[in-house]
């Protein structure tokens, strides 16, 4: 048994190292030779011991014998096999070393083993494999003395092998066969990298080819007449012809300027054609585009010179202060006015010119035309006013006829300058004062009666002091009080949060007739309504013959003020409805104070939150079904002296109250919406068509449908909420909406008289139908209530179900988000159309 065989591999390694330090090489060799590895930990010690023999003792055969003496499972370790191959190589046994190296992957070998493996490969004539092994060895740590020398030997051998191919490449090059020369040079470089001749051949051929391609590109550029193609060719030349960069950049700039000039000329030609075809929006866009081009000053002047209609656009800074849409509309309105002016129709042209004057007032040609039209109309107004007043002074007219003539004269002189208008107004007032008949008691009583009837409290109080017959006053008061009286009866109301909800319940005797953000009106009969105040949680039965034929048209809920329209007339009833204080306070016929012509009617009226005698009104031409204006008037002034918003040039789709205190109104057309102030000044337009579903006056939000979802905007038209899943609302109409509850994202809608459905804005689902006499709601922001009414006891119970409707109702997605993209598919649209027609379709699709 060799020395140290009873010791562990680690102990034997330690003893061998001690012997080596004492220069006892024989004993050290014996200690290593006796090592036998059993487990993985022993292998590490064995590797270190073999390295000791190999590097310090030079006992290569002992190292080989020791490794081969190890158990077969140990000798499978890659580290030991690498050491065995090194030992074979160092012991001049190349065949055995090569066999072991071939069994190992080169990437797993160390630097010394890779160099030894490369030496063997070179010895076998495999220089390319030797080169790859040396490249891999370069990535490993450590220094090998023979590494550089071995690499030179490898490269020299490879160069000798590549020499015949290189000679062929030189021959091909000399004969002008450039592609063949490059191919052969690349083949030679695959054999040996250090071949300067081969690289030189490739570089020369590539340089000659590049020069040829550059000549071809320059020739293509010179022969091309297409600007885009010339720029493309110059771009390629800029990348490849480094010596001509300055020239190419200059040529590129010239081509871009030519292209730019051609583009501007094309826009000018487009403008000329649009002008011939009278395509005014396109003309406006082309002129304004030219005005913004700093390099098209001459062309801009040429464009303006094409037509006198373009003069008002020249350097007009006002156009930059408004939206493009509004500026374009103003210019097109000016064109229409100019045509009317040229046709001698000054009276029709004047409202249009007045509308666009803020935009074009700084333009001399506009001012000239405007002042000529105004002067002509002022002259005509003076003639008309003089004629009317001459008829009055003639004395052949009754007082009422004289009053009508004077009112017509007042309307005519509105266009006159301030001083002239004031002089005429004073003359009219003096004339009426002279003609005014002396008022006896009967006249005073009639005026008092009219003041009481129209709600002019201050005037009625003043007239009352002028009447000396108390009994007559009492009779008038009794007559007016009887007409204005509302019989009031409290209805017991109990708020019952624990009440069970019966979805199928109905109250056939009740019908919703109106609501505010705190009130709900339920009609019992033509002359009786029940008013519920959800803030005070009270209910009252209100009875009056006047209710017959009335419809709620406006309200100021916080003041308990309501305005009702008497259907089929221009008469409106004002009322206060607050418990036992409930009564009508005024009956106004707008025909008289507005001196309405036969062809106009008051389409709608609104209360004023500032004055009890002030009203806003909407005039309409019933024949053409066209809104004419939105105005403001005050009762008792003898004429309508309030401001007016002229809407004759607009296709009005809707007007509704946006707020009270102060009063604001939302106005919409097919293309835009805007808000007006109390003085009826128009704010900037929001260019979306009128499709308003509700207005939250409390939070100043406007709910509208666009593309086709419901969105909430503030009064500056900034988007606050976008209900992205509400795809079905775009197919409904705003008048079908009864309430919107932002808190739960639900909408109450009605498609059938007396029946309602809920729509969930977040899930795109509809509920089953229910009775609107049982499920009631306030205006936006809405709260949903369930109500039970007992006719026997004349009492009611209510419950807030705002957060319960999600599980009280059946819900179904009539058109899914996936199917929405497939519209118009008749099969997909059919359920929604049936629902819009009033059919209860929720649940039917699943049953089918």
PyMOL commands that set and color helices and strands:
alter all, ss='L'
color gray80, all
select helices_A, chain A and resi 9-21+25-33+40-57+60-68+72-75+78-90+94-102+106-108+111-123+127-138+147-174+178-191+196-223+227-240+242-277+280-291+297-304+308-313+317-321+324-342+346-360+364-393+399-415+418-435+441-453+457-466+470-484+545-547+557-559+579-581+590-594+729-731+734-736+805-808+817-820+826-836+844-847
alter helices_A, ss='H'
color red, helices_A
select strands_A, chain A and resi 487-490+492-495+511-515+519-525+528-533+538-543+550-556+561-566+571-576+583-589+601-607+614-621+626-634+644-646+652-659+664-669+673-676+692-696+701-706+709-714+719-723+737-741+746-752+755-760+765-767+770-771+775-777+784-790+795-800+811-812
alter strands_A, ss='S'
color yellow, strands_A
deselect
rebuild
show_as cartoon
